Amino acid sequence: MINENLKKICEEKDISAYHLAKITQLPISVVAKIIRDEVKNPRLDTIIKIADALNVTLDELVGRKRK
């Protein structure tokens, strides 16, 4: 689920995986694995860095909807 949301948000903001890795200071391999859904449960600190870099909430990034 996170990989689909991440792809969508990056496309909307015109941010490549490489650029996202640079602004989050995460290895490109980590970002790429999340996008390819090879990492099912990324670390919370990784998700926070990505959400902050994309200027979205954690809920938006992980696809959580409020009831």
SVG drawing of the C-alpha trace seen along z (x, -y; Angstrom):
<svg xmlns="http://www.w3.org/2000/svg" viewBox="-16 -20 39 28">
<polyline fill="none" stroke="black" stroke-width="0.4" points="0.0,0.0 2.7,-2.5 4.5,-1.9 1.5,-2.8 0.9,-6.0 4.5,-6.9 4.6,-6.5 1.4,-8.6 2.7,-11.4 6.1,-11.5 4.4,-11.6 2.1,-14.5 5.1,-16.4 7.4,-15.5 10.0,-14.0 12.1,-11.0 13.2,-8.2 16.8,-9.6 15.7,-13.1 13.7,-11.8 16.7,-9.8 18.9,-12.9 16.5,-15.2 15.8,-12.5 19.5,-11.5 18.3,-7.9 20.2,-5.4 18.6,-5.2 18.5,-1.4 16.1,-1.9 13.9,-4.3 13.8,-2.1 13.0,1.0 10.0,-0.8 8.8,-2.0 9.1,1.6 7.3,3.0 10.3,5.1 10.2,3.7 6.8,4.5 7.3,2.7 9.7,-0.2 11.1,-1.6 9.1,-4.4 12.0,-6.9 12.3,-6.2 8.6,-6.8 8.8,-10.0 11.7,-11.3 9.9,-10.5 6.6,-12.1 8.5,-15.3 10.4,-15.5 7.2,-15.2 5.3,-17.6 2.6,-15.0 1.2,-13.5 2.1,-10.0 -1.6,-9.1 -1.5,-10.3 1.7,-8.4 0.5,-5.1 -3.0,-5.5 -4.8,-5.6 -8.2,-7.2 -10.0,-8.6 -13.3,-7.1"/>
</svg>
